[in-house]
Amino acid sequence: MKKIKKKILIWVLGAIALLIFGIIAIIIVSEWKLSKLVPGGLGERFPTKVYSIPFSLSQEMALSSDEIMERIKRLNYQPSTITGISKGKYHWSPPDLYLGLRGFSSPTHSQEPFIIKMTQKPDGRWSLLGPNDSTPPLVLLEPELIAELSGPQKVRRDPATWEDYPPNLIEAVIVVEDKRFHKHHGIDPRGIMRAAWHNLRHDRSLQGGSTITQQLAKNFFLSNERTFRRKFLELGFALYLDLRYSKEKILTLYLNHIYMGQDGVVSIAGMKAAAEYYFGKNIREINTAESALLAGIIRSPYRYNPFQNPTSAKGRRNTVLKLLLQENVISELEYERALAQPLSTIKRTIPSTHMHDYFVAEVLRQLVPRFSEDVLFRYGLRIYTTMDPLFQQLAQRIVKKEKFQSAMVVIEPNTGRILALVGGRNYQESQFNRATQASRQPGSTFKPFIYGAGLEHGFTPASILMDEPRVYRDRGKIWAPQNFDGIHRGSISFRDALAQSINGATLDLAQKIGTSTIIRFARKLGIESPLENSLALALGTSEVTPLELTAAYAPFGNGGFRITPIFVLSVVDAEDIALEINNVERESVLDPAHAYLMTSLMETTITEGTAKNLKKMGWEFPSAGKTGTTNDGKDAWFVGYTPNLLVGVWVGSDEGKALGLSGSINALPLWGEFMLQSQRGRITHEFKKPLGIIPARIDPISGALARIGCPDQKNEMFINGTEPTSYCPLHSGGFTGWLKKIFKNR
């Protein structure tokens, strides 16, 4: 019996010793970390860094030396003598460039560091020579850092004293985040039990039991990992903070460092900076309604951002006001007055020198649902994106000059990687991303889906369509659509109808193949927005987003593969563990021959049709595309592509005003300027012709094989087996046809 009591005593003493040792360890660690943090800015965390896609240097690439030099200088490569080349240095002695590659590694790309010699040939192409006279087919420049989230240079934090904070703001934060803040010692057992009971009863609506002191302890000392060990340490640190600091000090630290949202790539930290950002006010000046909104934002700065989600923000504010009333912090009269106030947010007018805001904001918008905001913005992640920073900078510069609101999307048609995306003229003026969030009528830029469906259902580029004045009865409505120029041409070839964007002929085709066929075709290429199953669909009346429409053109230019647009290649945590990897997704949806014919048809749009003004701008590379204009010129579009680049442009207004715009006058020049500048010094290849395409000489009026007497003969392309077999019935052949042709020409 004595032995048992002795063992129990030993176990108890051991447990007490272990507890004392744990408390001492926590105190030592806390003191050490506080000594590091207090002098230089308490509570700063490792920034999340956002990177561009690495730039490829390949054998026989055609690229201007100016662009290569700009790219390596942006990466801070330093000039050197030829004998002093090492990692991060270069020597440029035309035509030779010596470059000390730094090397890097990410989940999707990697590059060993070594010195490479690049020589530009007279035709503009480059040869690459690596170590030991090797000829690497491809080397990569490291990704460029394009944004830091919550880093020392990317955090807007204005610390305030306890006296700076209005009493109603303090009480609102306590009511929302930790109602028993003044009654516990850093840990609230009652709150923990209440949260645990709630979570057991509700699977989808989880509550947290963390106090303000615990949140502060986690932010200062710990990572965001969800483990029992981390939670245990959080409790210990919270107890320590409560013993060491007064309640006022703890709450002041919390209010000075709590994350409150994003201004583009800059994080807003602390209530003082948040008051300035959201209201344009000093923290001392905010009223009860504004205090409630700031307190409500804490739970989710993304979800309750009053600029992006005003309805959700106002609802959250009103919930906090109700809690303040219930806790007798404010009177019924104060509650009613605050409830009646509109959101008093003020758009900041500080100009942004950043060219990446829309792209980075879209990356965050896509990642927030997959990662908690705390993890995403504050815990040292590395986000590798698909952005080409030079393309992004160029696209933003072009859009910013436009008189009307605009959006531009730049995509690699073979991979779906989004190289640049601009959602408006100025992110600081409006954070609404028109490239991804605005649904607009595409007008005639939707017509390629009608003609693509037509090719799959027996039509050829030489098929004849009827362009006549017609009255249509569709779903009880009567309408008589007109062509843009008000002229009807009678009969017109399939090719010319698309190139000239003839509404009457397009409706003729749509009626023959059926709108359900068109919808199925558009769906398989990537259009996901609702499409009206009526003839109006043929004229582009169903709304789509610029990104959606642009990506759906990819199968025409890449051999028939539907692509999934991607912004993020991978996400890596502070310990180099890949949290997310996005691979290229392609699905074969078009016969390569059909895709090539569609590209051929849209090449004619550029050489002879509604986009022929590109030639006047100096654009002569192989390309295909389609203009688009909606009723009253509310929206202007151009979507076009080369074998390697797909670009969509939209111009209009947020209010959908009738502006008298047109695709060829307002959208096409933006596309042309981007392509001319981005492709300067590059050699663009022809579109690759697949097997099964054969030529035939036809009469464009009849669509049949040309006779010698046909006055207007053209070479046309067909899928083998679909070419016409009969000769033109409108003109004579043989010697008679030759004579008629000669005398007619005279």
FIMI-738729 format. One record per residue (C-alpha): residue in one letter; x negated, y negated, z. Coordinates in steps of 0.25 Angstrom, whole numbers, padded with zeros to 4 digits, always signed. Layout:
! residues N
AXYZ
...
//
This chain:
! residues 746
M+0000+0000+0000
K-0011-0009+0004
K-0018-0006-0010
I-0006-0010-0017
K-0004-0023-0010
K-0019-0026-0012
K-0017-0023-0027
I-0005-0032-0028
L-0013-0043-0021
I-0025-0042-0031
W-0015-0043-0042
V-0008-0055-0036
L-0022-0062-0033
G-0026-0058-0047
A-0014-0064-0054
I-0016-0077-0045
A-0030-0078-0049
L-0027-0076-0064
L-0016-0087-0063
I-0026-0096-0056
F-0036-0093-0067
G-0026-0096-0078
I-0022-0109-0072
I-0037-0113-0070
A-0040-0109-0085
I-0028-0117-0090
I-0032-0129-0082
I-0047-0128-0087
V-0042-0126-0102
S-0032-0138-0100
E-0042-0147-0094
W-0052-0144-0105
K-0042-0146-0116
L-0037-0159-0110
S-0051-0164-0109
K-0052-0162-0124
L-0039-0167-0128
V-0036-0180-0119
P-0048-0189-0124
G-0045-0186-0139
G-0030-0186-0140
L-0022-0176-0132
G-0014-0165-0139
E-0020-0166-0153
R-0019-0153-0161
F-0026-0147-0173
P-0021-0152-0186
T-0014-0144-0196
K-0021-0146-0209
V-0015-0145-0223
Y-0023-0142-0235
S-0022-0143-0250
I-0024-0131-0259
P-0039-0128-0262
F-0043-0133-0276
S-0048-0123-0286
L-0060-0125-0295
S-0061-0114-0305
Q-0070-0110-0317
E-0066-0117-0330
M-0056-0127-0323
A-0054-0140-0330
L-0054-0151-0320
S-0059-0165-0319
S-0072-0168-0311
D-0065-0180-0305
E-0054-0171-0299
I-0064-0161-0294
M-0072-0172-0287
E-0059-0178-0281
R-0056-0164-0275
I-0069-0162-0269
K-0070-0176-0263
R-0056-0174-0257
L-0062-0162-0250
N-0074-0171-0245
Y-0085-0164-0253
Q-0097-0173-0252
P-0107-0176-0263
S-0120-0170-0262
T-0133-0168-0270
I-0134-0155-0278
T-0144-0149-0268
G-0135-0153-0256
I-0122-0146-0260
S-0116-0138-0249
K-0102-0136-0244
G-0093-0148-0245
K-0103-0156-0255
Y-0103-0158-0270
H-0112-0163-0281
W-0106-0168-0294
S-0115-0170-0306
P-0107-0169-0318
P-0104-0159-0324
D-0108-0151-0311
L-0101-0151-0298
Y-0108-0144-0286
L-0098-0141-0275
G-0101-0135-0261
L-0087-0128-0258
R-0084-0128-0243
G-0075-0116-0244
F-0063-0113-0236
S-0053-0102-0233
S-0038-0102-0232
P-0028-0091-0233
T-0026-0093-0248
H-0039-0098-0253
S-0054-0097-0249
Q-0067-0102-0254
E-0081-0099-0250
P-0090-0111-0249
F-0101-0112-0260
I-0107-0122-0270
I-0101-0122-0283
K-0106-0129-0296
M-0095-0134-0305
T-0098-0139-0319
Q-0089-0146-0328
K-0089-0142-0343
P-0087-0152-0355
D-0073-0147-0356
G-0069-0151-0342
R-0070-0136-0336
W-0078-0132-0324
S-0087-0121-0322
L-0090-0116-0308
L-0103-0110-0303
G-0104-0104-0289
P-0115-0098-0280
N-0125-0089-0287
D-0120-0094-0301
S-0106-0087-0299
T-0094-0093-0306
P-0083-0093-0297
P-0069-0093-0304
L-0063-0102-0293
V-0068-0110-0281
L-0059-0118-0271
L-0060-0132-0265
E-0056-0131-0251
P-0041-0136-0248
E-0040-0151-0245
L-0035-0156-0231
I-0022-0163-0235
A-0015-0165-0221
E-0018-0164-0206
L-0006-0162-0198
S-0007-0166-0183
G-0022-0168-0185
P-0030-0180-0178
Q-0029-0188-0191
K-0015-0184-0194
V-0007-0186-0181
R+0000-0199-0178
R+0000-0200-0163
D+0002-0212-0154
P+0001-0208-0139
A+0010-0216-0130
T+0010-0218-0115
W+0021-0213-0106
E+0026-0228-0105
D+0028-0228-0120
Y+0038-0218-0121
P+0053-0222-0119
P+0060-0215-0108
N+0071-0209-0117
L+0060-0203-0126
I+0053-0196-0114
E+0067-0191-0109
A+0071-0186-0123
V+0058-0178-0125
I+0060-0172-0111
V+0075-0169-0113
V+0071-0162-0127
E+0058-0155-0124
D+0058-0152-0109
K+0070-0156-0100
R+0063-0152-0087
F+0050-0159-0090
H+0050-0166-0077
K+0054-0154-0069
H+0044-0143-0072
H+0029-0142-0072
G+0025-0140-0086
I+0033-0127-0087
D+0049-0126-0086
P+0053-0112-0083
R+0067-0116-0084
G+0065-0121-0098
I+0057-0108-0102
M+0069-0099-0096
R+0079-0107-0103
A+0072-0107-0117
A+0070-0092-0115
W+0084-0089-0112
H+0089-0098-0124
N+0079-0090-0133
L+0084-0077-0129
R+0098-0081-0132
H+0095-0088-0145
D+0087-0082-0156
R+0086-0094-0165
S+0086-0106-0156
L+0074-0105-0148
Q+0070-0114-0136
G+0057-0117-0130
G+0054-0118-0116
S+0041-0127-0117
T+0040-0139-0108
I+0034-0152-0113
T+0022-0149-0105
Q+0021-0135-0112
Q+0022-0142-0125
L+0011-0151-0122
A+0002-0140-0116
K+0004-0132-0129
N+0001-0144-0138
F-0012-0148-0130
F-0018-0134-0127
L-0012-0123-0135
S-0009-0117-0149
N+0006-0115-0154
E+0005-0100-0154
R+0017-0093-0148
T+0011-0083-0138
F+0013-0080-0123
R-0002-0084-0121
R+0000-0098-0127
K+0013-0100-0119
F+0007-0096-0106
L-0004-0106-0108
E+0006-0116-0112
L+0013-0114-0098
G-0001-0115-0091
F-0005-0128-0098
A+0009-0134-0096
L+0007-0132-0081
Y-0006-0138-0081
L-0002-0150-0089
D+0010-0152-0079
L+0000-0151-0067
R-0010-0161-0073
Y-0001-0172-0080
S+0011-0179-0076
K+0024-0178-0083
E+0022-0191-0089
K+0009-0188-0095
I+0013-0174-0100
L+0025-0181-0107
T+0017-0192-0113
L+0007-0182-0119
Y+0018-0174-0125
L+0025-0187-0131
N+0011-0191-0136
H+0008-0179-0143
I+0021-0171-0147
Y+0022-0169-0162
M+0033-0177-0169
G+0032-0175-0184
Q+0024-0178-0197
D+0022-0190-0205
G+0018-0183-0217
V+0005-0176-0213
V+0003-0185-0200
S+0009-0179-0187
I+0017-0188-0178
A+0012-0185-0164
G+0018-0191-0151
M+0031-0199-0149
K+0024-0213-0151
A+0020-0209-0165
A+0033-0202-0168
A+0041-0215-0164
E+0033-0223-0174
Y+0034-0213-0185
Y+0049-0210-0184
F+0054-0224-0179
G+0043-0234-0182
K+0043-0238-0167
N+0034-0238-0155
I+0038-0227-0145
R+0042-0237-0135
E+0053-0242-0144
I+0061-0230-0148
N+0075-0229-0143
T+0083-0217-0137
A+0087-0211-0150
E+0073-0212-0156
S+0068-0205-0143
A+0078-0194-0145
L+0073-0192-0159
L+0058-0191-0155
A+0061-0181-0144
G+0070-0173-0154
I+0059-0173-0164
I+0049-0165-0155
R+0056-0152-0157
S+0054-0152-0172
P+0047-0164-0179
Y+0050-0158-0192
R+0065-0154-0190
Y+0068-0168-0184
N+0060-0177-0192
P+0070-0189-0194
F+0063-0193-0207
Q+0065-0179-0214
N+0077-0173-0206
P+0085-0185-0200
T+0098-0177-0198
S+0090-0167-0189
A+0082-0178-0182
K+0095-0185-0178
G+0102-0173-0173
R+0090-0170-0165
R+0089-0184-0159
N+0104-0183-0155
T+0102-0170-0148
V+0091-0176-0140
L+0100-0188-0137
K+0110-0179-0132
L+0100-0172-0123
L+0096-0186-0117
L+0111-0189-0114
Q+0113-0176-0107
E+0101-0178-0098
N+0106-0192-0095
V+0093-0198-0101
I+0102-0208-0109
S+0117-0212-0107
E+0129-0209-0116
L+0128-0223-0122
E+0113-0222-0125
Y+0116-0208-0131
E+0127-0213-0140
R+0118-0225-0145
A+0106-0216-0148
L+0115-0206-0155
A+0121-0217-0164
Q+0107-0221-0169
P+0102-0217-0183
L+0088-0211-0184
S+0079-0223-0183
T+0067-0218-0190
I+0059-0227-0199
K+0051-0222-0212
R+0037-0226-0210
T+0031-0234-0221
I+0016-0231-0219
P+0011-0227-0232
S+0004-0213-0233
T-0009-0211-0240
H-0006-0196-0240
M-0003-0190-0253
H+0001-0176-0247
D+0012-0180-0238
Y+0024-0174-0246
F+0016-0161-0248
V+0012-0159-0234
A+0025-0163-0229
E+0031-0152-0238
V+0021-0142-0233
L+0025-0145-0218
R+0040-0144-0222
Q+0038-0130-0227
L+0029-0125-0216
V+0037-0131-0204
P+0048-0120-0205
R+0037-0109-0205
F+0029-0115-0193
S+0032-0123-0181
E+0030-0137-0182
D+0020-0136-0170
V+0012-0126-0177
L+0012-0133-0191
F+0008-0147-0187
R-0001-0145-0175
Y-0009-0133-0174
G-0020-0133-0184
L-0014-0126-0196
R-0020-0126-0210
I-0010-0127-0221
Y-0015-0124-0235
T-0006-0130-0245
T-0005-0130-0260
M-0007-0145-0262
D-0017-0150-0272
P-0021-0164-0265
L-0025-0171-0278
F-0012-0167-0285
Q-0004-0171-0272
Q-0011-0184-0272
L-0008-0187-0287
A+0006-0182-0286
Q+0009-0192-0274
R+0002-0203-0281
I+0011-0202-0293
V+0024-0200-0286
K+0021-0212-0277
K+0020-0221-0289
E+0034-0217-0294
K+0045-0228-0293
F+0055-0217-0289
Q+0055-0206-0279
S+0047-0194-0285
A+0042-0180-0282
M+0031-0172-0288
V+0028-0157-0287
V+0015-0150-0292
I+0015-0135-0292
E+0005-0124-0297
P+0015-0117-0306
N+0008-0103-0305
T+0007-0103-0290
G+0018-0112-0284
R+0008-0120-0276
I+0012-0135-0275
L+0000-0143-0278
A+0007-0157-0275
L+0021-0161-0270
V+0026-0176-0268
G+0040-0178-0263
G+0041-0193-0265
R+0033-0206-0267
N+0029-0208-0252
Y+0030-0199-0241
Q+0030-0210-0230
E+0042-0216-0236
S+0050-0203-0238
Q+0046-0189-0233
F+0057-0183-0241
N+0050-0173-0251
R+0057-0175-0264
A+0049-0163-0270
T+0055-0153-0261
Q+0067-0159-0254
A+0074-0167-0264
S+0084-0159-0273
R+0086-0166-0287
Q+0093-0164-0300
P+0082-0159-0309
G+0089-0163-0322
S+0082-0158-0335
T+0070-0152-0327
F+0080-0141-0324
K+0082-0138-0339
P+0070-0128-0340
F+0078-0118-0331
I+0089-0118-0341
Y+0080-0117-0353
G+0072-0106-0346
A+0084-0098-0343
G+0088-0100-0358
L+0075-0093-0362
E+0078-0081-0354
H+0092-0080-0360
G+0088-0079-0375
F+0085-0094-0379
T+0072-0098-0385
P+0065-0111-0387
A+0071-0111-0401
S+0085-0109-0397
I+0095-0119-0401
L+0103-0127-0390
M+0115-0136-0393
D+0114-0150-0388
E+0128-0156-0390
P+0138-0165-0382
R+0146-0155-0373
V+0156-0156-0362
Y+0154-0146-0352
R+0164-0141-0342
D+0157-0135-0330
R+0164-0132-0316
G+0175-0141-0319
K+0167-0153-0323
I+0166-0159-0337
W+0152-0165-0342
A+0146-0169-0355
P+0131-0170-0352
Q+0122-0178-0361
N+0107-0178-0366
F+0098-0188-0359
D+0097-0195-0373
G+0112-0194-0376
I+0109-0187-0389
H+0114-0172-0392
R+0105-0165-0402
G+0114-0154-0407
S+0105-0142-0407
I+0092-0142-0401
S+0081-0131-0398
F+0079-0125-0385
R+0065-0131-0384
D+0069-0145-0388
A+0081-0145-0379
L+0072-0143-0366
A+0061-0152-0371
Q+0071-0163-0374
S+0080-0160-0361
I+0093-0159-0369
N+0105-0158-0360
G+0115-0153-0370
A+0106-0142-0375
T+0102-0138-0361
L+0117-0137-0357
D+0119-0128-0370
L+0108-0119-0365
A+0113-0118-0351
Q+0127-0115-0355
K+0122-0104-0364
I+0114-0097-0353
G+0123-0101-0341
T+0119-0108-0329
S+0118-0096-0320
T+0107-0091-0329
I+0100-0105-0327
I+0101-0104-0312
R+0095-0090-0311
F+0084-0095-0320
A+0081-0107-0311
R+0082-0099-0299
K+0071-0089-0303
L+0062-0100-0306
G+0063-0106-0293
I+0075-0116-0292
E+0082-0113-0279
S+0091-0126-0277
P+0106-0124-0279
L+0109-0124-0294
E+0123-0128-0299
N+0128-0117-0308
S+0134-0126-0319
L+0129-0132-0332
A+0125-0145-0325
L+0113-0136-0320
A+0107-0137-0334
L+0105-0152-0333
G+0098-0151-0319
T+0109-0155-0309
S+0106-0145-0298
E+0096-0151-0289
V+0082-0145-0286
T+0069-0150-0279
P+0057-0155-0287
L+0048-0144-0281
E+0059-0133-0284
L+0060-0138-0298
T+0046-0139-0301
A+0042-0125-0296
A+0053-0119-0304
Y+0046-0123-0317
A+0034-0115-0313
P+0038-0102-0320
F+0039-0109-0333
G+0024-0113-0333
N+0018-0101-0325
G+0023-0089-0333
G+0036-0087-0326
F+0033-0086-0312
R+0042-0093-0301
I+0033-0099-0290
T+0035-0103-0276
P+0031-0117-0273
I+0021-0117-0261
F+0015-0128-0253
V+0007-0120-0243
L-0003-0109-0246
S-0006-0106-0231
V-0005-0110-0217
V-0017-0106-0207
D-0017-0109-0192
A-0029-0114-0184
E-0034-0100-0182
D-0035-0097-0197
I-0023-0088-0197
A-0014-0089-0209
L+0000-0092-0205
E+0006-0093-0219
I+0001-0090-0233
N+0009-0093-0245
N+0006-0085-0258
V+0009-0089-0272
E+0023-0083-0276
R+0026-0081-0290
E+0038-0073-0296
S+0040-0070-0311
V+0053-0076-0315
L+0051-0080-0330
D+0046-0072-0342
P+0032-0078-0345
A+0037-0080-0360
H+0050-0088-0355
A+0041-0096-0346
Y+0032-0100-0357
L+0043-0104-0366
M+0049-0113-0355
T+0035-0120-0354
S+0034-0121-0369
L+0048-0128-0369
M+0044-0137-0358
E+0031-0141-0365
T+0040-0146-0376
T+0046-0155-0366
I+0033-0161-0364
T+0028-0162-0378
E+0041-0166-0385
G+0052-0168-0375
T+0056-0176-0363
A+0042-0175-0357
K+0034-0179-0369
N+0030-0193-0363
L+0019-0185-0355
K+0011-0185-0368
K+0011-0200-0367
M+0005-0199-0353
G-0007-0191-0359
W-0002-0177-0354
E-0005-0167-0365
F-0008-0154-0357
P+0001-0142-0358
S+0013-0144-0350
A+0028-0141-0349
G+0039-0148-0341
K+0053-0154-0341
T+0059-0168-0337
G+0072-0170-0330
T+0081-0182-0327
T+0094-0182-0320
N+0107-0190-0322
D+0105-0205-0321
G+0090-0203-0319
K+0091-0199-0305
D+0080-0189-0306
A+0068-0188-0315
W+0060-0175-0316
F+0048-0168-0323
V+0043-0154-0321
G+0031-0150-0329
Y+0019-0141-0329
T+0006-0136-0335
P+0001-0122-0334
N-0005-0126-0320
L+0003-0137-0314
L+0018-0139-0312
V+0023-0153-0308
G+0037-0158-0305
V+0041-0173-0304
W+0054-0179-0299
V+0058-0194-0298
G+0070-0200-0293
S+0076-0206-0280
D+0080-0200-0267
E+0094-0206-0268
G+0096-0199-0282
K+0098-0213-0288
A+0100-0215-0303
L+0087-0220-0307
G+0087-0218-0322
L+0075-0209-0321
S+0070-0199-0332
G+0061-0187-0331
S+0053-0191-0343
I+0051-0206-0338
N+0050-0204-0323
A+0045-0190-0319
L+0037-0186-0331
P+0026-0197-0329
L+0024-0193-0315
W+0022-0179-0320
G+0013-0183-0331
E+0004-0192-0322
F+0002-0181-0312
M-0002-0171-0322
L-0011-0180-0330
Q-0019-0184-0317
S-0019-0170-0311
Q-0023-0163-0323
R-0034-0173-0328
G-0046-0165-0332
R-0039-0152-0331
I-0037-0143-0343
T-0022-0138-0344
H-0020-0125-0351
E-0009-0121-0360
F+0003-0113-0355
K+0000-0098-0356
K+0008-0092-0367
P+0013-0078-0362
L+0015-0066-0371
G+0028-0065-0379
I+0028-0079-0384
I+0029-0080-0400
P+0030-0092-0409
A+0040-0095-0420
R+0042-0107-0429
I+0057-0111-0428
D+0066-0122-0433
P+0070-0129-0420
I+0084-0133-0426
S+0089-0119-0428
G+0079-0112-0419
A+0077-0101-0429
L+0064-0098-0437
A+0059-0109-0445
R+0060-0109-0460
I+0051-0117-0470
G+0063-0127-0472
C+0064-0130-0457
P+0060-0144-0455
D+0057-0144-0441
Q+0049-0131-0437
K+0044-0128-0423
N+0035-0117-0417
E+0043-0111-0406
M+0039-0100-0395
F+0047-0088-0392
I+0047-0076-0383
N+0044-0064-0393
G+0057-0059-0397
T+0065-0072-0395
E+0060-0079-0408
P+0070-0082-0419
T+0071-0072-0430
S+0080-0080-0440
Y+0076-0092-0448
C+0081-0106-0447
P+0095-0106-0454
L+0095-0121-0455
H+0084-0123-0465
S+0079-0116-0478
G+0067-0107-0479
G+0057-0104-0491
F+0054-0114-0502
T+0068-0120-0501
G+0066-0123-0486
W+0052-0129-0489
L+0057-0138-0500
K+0069-0143-0491
K+0059-0146-0480
I+0049-0154-0489
F+0060-0162-0495
K+0067-0165-0481
N+0054-0170-0475
R+0053-0179-0487
//
